[in-house]
Amino acid sequence: MTISDPGFSETGTTWIGHRRGTGHYRRIQLAMLLAGIATFAQLYAPQAVLPEISAFFEVSTAQSSLMVSMGTAGLAIATVPWSLVADRIGRKRTISIAIAAATILGLVVTLMPTFELALTVRFVEGLALGGVPAVAMAYINEEIHKLDAAAAVGTFIAGNTVGGLSGRIVLGPVGEFTGSWQLGFLAITALSILSAALFIALSPQPQGFVPLGRSGGTVGDSIRSTARNAGRHLKDPVLLTLYLQPFLLMGGFVALYNYLGYHLTDDPFLLPVWITSLVFLAYLAGTVTSPIAGRLAGRYGRKIVMLVSDAIALASLALLLIPSIWMIVLGLIVFTGAFFASHSTASGWAGAHPKRGRAQSTALYNLSYYIGSSIFGFVGGLFFQSLGWPALVGMVGGIILVASIVALVVLPLKHKPDPKPFGRARRA
């Protein structure tokens, strides 16, 4: 059944968002999928060729991981500033500028003659990429009807996982077969250029956005409001616990994936880089488990789903210690699925828990998520290069255990239902 466009109320004066089944809804879904691909293909692509980067720049294993960590650090720092920019110029324009700038910087990385310059450009590229996750949820909730927004959010998250996967499985083989990690980067840049162009062409003209100036506020008002809400959130033990989860869990997740290539190309496996890149297909497990976790959280409660997911992730680490490629692949699939189940549950809870300033709560969650990625992505390398793969796996297990214990003690068993994502529609 097709629902008529545009997405106004029956009076034709109140914007309520595009409905599922309409052409504009499908265009937004596809556009957000492409935005996720363009962003996360660039962000995590270096993971697939860290050994080659290490050899090219003559740096250590841990130092090579900074090619990932500097990008995620830049993204973490930029999320709140980008959200303020989006309040002034609009969501679609912000996402378009962010993707275009990051893509250009992705080209510049390949031209850097020294490791320090490459890291600097990667950091600035991360600053640019921060514009996409910073405003994506606001864009979806403004343009799509409240009853259909959740499905569109799921499509964006799917784009994130597909982008993260494509960046790894494209760059690795291209880099190995051409003998140049730079050419691998160029292949990812080409993919991002195509995705960015299609996003700009497909996403319809925004209808639900109200510029900050037109609504009577100023940039100073927005900054003060953001600071007040953030300060309030950082005093809430439930939210602090929820922000701790991505800091630790994402840190462990990125650390494993950063050094997996080193582990599989070394004794006893000695696999070529292009084959180790295929192991990143385990990332697709997160695409499957995220929506399942959401349904289970609605039925049994978020705390139970988070703790069970963390327990499964912890148990799966034992498989990664078995010197069998099949056991490692199985362990990676289970670990990845459990991580995304826990992450999707915690992120939804972080947005639902506060009565005011939900956008700031989501921003703080993302900030913690990417800072954890940056820190533990590097620290994991110190464990790996000093004590080996078992030490890295042990580090990851330790931080997951800490996250689980804190969640068990602090988080309430009962939770509030998710807020309706399109507040203005409730007044229609």
Secondary structure by P-SEA (a helix, b strand, c coil): ccccccccccccccccccccccaaaaaaaaaaaaaaaaaaaaaccccccaaaaaaaacccccccaaaaaaaaaaaaacaaaaaaaaacccaaaaaaaaaaaaaaaaaaaaacccaaaaaaaaaaaaaaaccccccaaaaaaaccccccaaaaaaaaaaaaaaaaaaaaaaaaaaaaaaccaaaaaaaaaaaaaaaaaaaaacccccccccccccccccaaaaaaaaaaaaaaaaacaaaaaaaaaaacaaaaaaaaaaaaaaaaacccccccaaaaaaccccccccccaaaaaaaaaaaccaaaaaaaaaaaaaaaccccccccaaaaaaaaaaaaaaaaaaaaaaaaaaacccccaaaaaaaaaaaaaaaaaaaaaaaaaaaaacccaaaaaaaaaaaaaaaaaaaacccccccccccccccccccc
